[in-house]
Amino acid sequence: MDWECMDHMLINEQLDEIYAEGHDKKKIDFYAPESPREEVALLFIHGGGWEKGSKEQWCDVAKHFAQLGYFCASAGYRLTDSAVYPAQLEDVHSAMQYMKKQSSRFGFNPERIVVIGSSAGGYLAAMMALDAAYKESLPQAVILYCPVTTLEMEGEFLPRFMGCPREGNEELYREASPYHRITGTEPPFLIIQGDADVLTPYEQVAAFHEALLENGVHSEIEVLEGVSHGFGYGIATPAQQKSVQRMEAFLQTHFSA
């Protein structure tokens, strides 16, 4: 793809819409192509250890896909300075439900939404597909960048997210881990992972991918050589461009009809 000369489609941006009351992080940005070529919509979820980051991080990637004809949205959610698990998961489900209600407004199919997340946002995206309690906001496919796939890992941010230490709460940490929630009923997954990632190591992410396959779920993994954590917010670097191209191919494979 010629990234400098890509034919740019006009985009209608609707930013900072409130998807639920109660907190100023419960807002969503919409990027709507003026001439949609796809009825599939994409919902982006940012990372940051559940304690930082913003929906604006995905802006360039969302605009790229909007220019390809996909309706795109990027959602914020409460961070750990104001709420702990499962508040963040509840928020992204609420964002999905609000987004689906806008389908006639923007002209996409509310039953064809793909959720995309990076790191802690990848965790939330995966959990959206693994949480049977929210059937009305289950995605039809999931794309994960360097995701947190298990809470049985090291990281000072984990007790802050969970609101309690692991010691004495091992079962809660296990129950909240995507790896232990797989049932075999999940939609297709695409995982994009750097092999130099020390925060969400390749071995953990690959184990999640293998567990999906073993349970009969369609899962693909793209390994980026020499790439570390949090690489995905943009379309400028070679890793970002390869990721976006891989996403485009995945979307065409599963939603071209």
Secondary structure, 3 states (H helix, E strand, C coil): CCCCCCCCCCEEEEEEEECCCCCCCCEEEEEEECCCCCCCEEEEECCCCCCCCCHHHHHHHHHHHHHCCCEEEEECCCCCCCCCCCHHHHHHHHHHHHHHHCHHHHCCCCCCEEEEEECHHHHHHHHHHHCHHHHHHCCCEEEEECCCCCCCCCCCHHHHHHCCCCCCCHHHHHHCCHHHHCCCCCCCEEEEEECCCCCCCHHHHHHHHHHHHHCCCCEEEEEECCCCCCCCCCCCCHHHHHHHHHHHHHHHHHHCC
